[in-house]
Amino acid sequence: MENIHEASEQIRITYYQSGYGASIKASGEPVTFGVGLKNLYNSFENLCRKQLNEQKILKQPYKEEQEKQRTELKKRETAFSIYEDQRRQIESNIESRKFEMIDVKQNPEKYGIDVDKRPKAQFYIGLLILLPITIYLFVFYISASYSSFFKDFESGSLTAAIFDANALTKAIEDGWLEALFVGTIPFVFMGLGYLIHMFQKSKKIISYVKLVALFILTFLFDVILAYLIEKKIFDFERVLGENFSPSIAIQSVNFWGIIFAGFVVYVIWGLVFDFVMKEHEDVDKIKSFIRNKKEEIKNEIIKKEVLMTKLDALKQEITTINGKVAELQAKIDGFVFPVKEYLHYHYQYKEGWYQAINEKLALPANAKDELRSNCEEVSKLHLTELSLSADMDYQNLIFTKN
């Protein structure tokens, strides 16, 4: 450390003496002073370039900073790679779910959906059959219930009894209670049919018991309707002295005709209704699967948007860090000029120059003042051309080109 200090002091004295001697030879002439300053700068720069070990020491902070930036860069690149893998996985998930939405219609069993591959056609066929049967049952039960409970027979025709085109209109004319009763009877049977469908879903014994009970209940209601209608027909056509009885009803073709016109068609309606509902459930299973896949795609897209925001931020950070690394590399590859040290020697040379003017030149005081003033202007111009100044707050200046 002492040797370094002594060497530095020796260099300082050398520059002072160099300025002192040159000033004597040039009689303090400003132009020569400017040339001397340029030679001083060039010689100092060459000396600094040749001091490789000194340059290495001066560049060490930049190398350390560069390593730090490269470590940060590696972290960002690793994170970017992970996010890129996640992005590709998300895009793969989206494409996979889009394919599943299409494929499930052809291969539902592949996705654990136990349905017919072509349920839609069967569903519409069943619905096409169900609608006219439903209309038939509405007409039948409105007419049959009106005939059995409210109608005064004017004919012994079975057709007129169970298919009265004006049954609802007549019930309305009779009163709102009659109209409400007749109009809602079909809905009771529709409700029973719906219950039959719901009970069939469960495979428990109690469900089958309830199912049999519903069929028996429906059959008994149709028996009551048929019995009442058959009684009214019998009363209209009966011979004096004859009385209607259950045995007569059971032996009557009309009685069984009414039952089968209602109950059998109702059973057919229930079976078709159950089939249509099952086909609809099959279609709905696929639709539900597709809805779930759409929701999953929506969630994946949201994840991707969040991920893309992170990727964009990382790209910007990587670009910034790469710029810093390149900038530091340019400094490391370049030349570090010790500004403070040069200015120190510059002022030593100038001090020697001025000292010689003061001591060795036989000039009037005002002439010396003017000469020093002119030299000062040359000194300022020299520093300005080098982009240097006495009040610079940094130690070194980097030249990125050798």
DASUL-V854164 format. One record per backbone hydrogen bond with DSSP energy under -1.0 kcal/mol. CO is the residue of the C=O (numbers start at 0). NH is the residue of the N-H. Records with the same first field share a line. If there is no record, write none. Layout:
CO = NH ; NH
//
This chain:
0 = 4
1 = 5
2 = 6
3 = 7
4 = 8
5 = 9
6 = 10
7 = 11
8 = 12
9 = 13
10 = 14
11 = 15
12 = 16
13 = 17
14 = 18
15 = 19
16 = 20
17 = 21
18 = 22
19 = 23
20 = 24
21 = 25
22 = 27
25 = 28
28 = 32
29 = 33
30 = 34
31 = 35
32 = 36
33 = 37
34 = 38
35 = 39
36 = 40
37 = 41
38 = 42
39 = 43
40 = 44
41 = 45
42 = 46
43 = 47
44 = 48
45 = 49
49 = 51
50 = 54
51 = 55
52 = 56
53 = 57
54 = 58
58 = 62
59 = 63
60 = 64
61 = 65
62 = 66
63 = 67
64 = 68
65 = 69
66 = 70
67 = 71
68 = 72
69 = 73
70 = 74
71 = 75
72 = 76
73 = 77
74 = 78
75 = 79
76 = 80
77 = 81
78 = 82
79 = 83
80 = 84
81 = 85
82 = 86
83 = 87
84 = 88
85 = 89
86 = 90
87 = 91
88 = 92
89 = 93
90 = 94
91 = 95
92 = 96
93 = 97
94 = 98
95 = 99
96 = 100
97 = 101
98 = 102
99 = 103
102 = 105 ; 106
107 = 110 ; 112
108 = 111
112 = 114
117 = 121
118 = 122
119 = 123
120 = 124
121 = 125
122 = 126
123 = 127
124 = 128
125 = 129
126 = 130
128 = 132
129 = 133
130 = 134
131 = 135
132 = 136
133 = 137
134 = 138
135 = 139
136 = 140
137 = 141
138 = 142
139 = 143
140 = 144
141 = 145
142 = 146
143 = 147
144 = 148
145 = 149 ; 150
156 = 160
157 = 161
158 = 162
163 = 166
165 = 169
166 = 170
167 = 171
168 = 172
169 = 173
170 = 174
174 = 178
175 = 179
176 = 180
177 = 181
178 = 182
179 = 183
180 = 184
183 = 187
184 = 188
185 = 189
186 = 190
187 = 191
188 = 192
189 = 193
190 = 194
191 = 195
192 = 196
193 = 197
194 = 198
195 = 199
203 = 207
204 = 208
205 = 209
206 = 210
207 = 211
208 = 212
209 = 213
210 = 214
211 = 215
212 = 216
213 = 217
214 = 218
215 = 219
216 = 220
217 = 221
218 = 222
219 = 223
220 = 224
221 = 225
222 = 226
223 = 227
224 = 228
225 = 229
226 = 230
227 = 231
228 = 232
229 = 233
230 = 234
231 = 235
232 = 236
233 = 237
238 = 241
244 = 248
245 = 249
246 = 250
248 = 251
251 = 255
252 = 256
253 = 257
254 = 258
255 = 259
256 = 260
257 = 261
258 = 262
259 = 264
261 = 265
262 = 266
263 = 267
264 = 268
265 = 269
266 = 270
267 = 271
268 = 272
269 = 273
270 = 274
271 = 275
272 = 276
273 = 277
274 = 278
275 = 279
276 = 280
277 = 281
278 = 282
279 = 283
280 = 284
281 = 285
282 = 286
283 = 287
284 = 288
285 = 289
286 = 290
287 = 291
288 = 292
289 = 293
290 = 294
291 = 295
292 = 296
293 = 297
294 = 298
295 = 299
296 = 300
297 = 301
298 = 302
299 = 303
300 = 304
301 = 305
302 = 306
303 = 307
304 = 308
305 = 309
306 = 310
307 = 311
308 = 312
309 = 313
310 = 314
311 = 315
312 = 316
313 = 317
314 = 318
315 = 319
316 = 320
317 = 321
318 = 322
319 = 323
320 = 324
321 = 325
322 = 326
323 = 327
324 = 328
325 = 329
326 = 330
327 = 331
328 = 332
329 = 333
334 = 398
336 = 338 ; 396
337 = 341
338 = 342
339 = 343
340 = 344
341 = 345
342 = 346
343 = 347
344 = 348
345 = 349
346 = 350
347 = 351
348 = 352
349 = 353
350 = 354
351 = 355
352 = 356
353 = 357
354 = 358
355 = 359
360 = 362
363 = 367
364 = 368
365 = 369
366 = 370
367 = 371
368 = 372
369 = 373
370 = 374
371 = 375
372 = 376
373 = 377
374 = 378
375 = 379
376 = 380
377 = 381
378 = 382
379 = 383
380 = 384
381 = 385
382 = 387
383 = 386
388 = 391
394 = 339
396 = 336
398 = 334
//
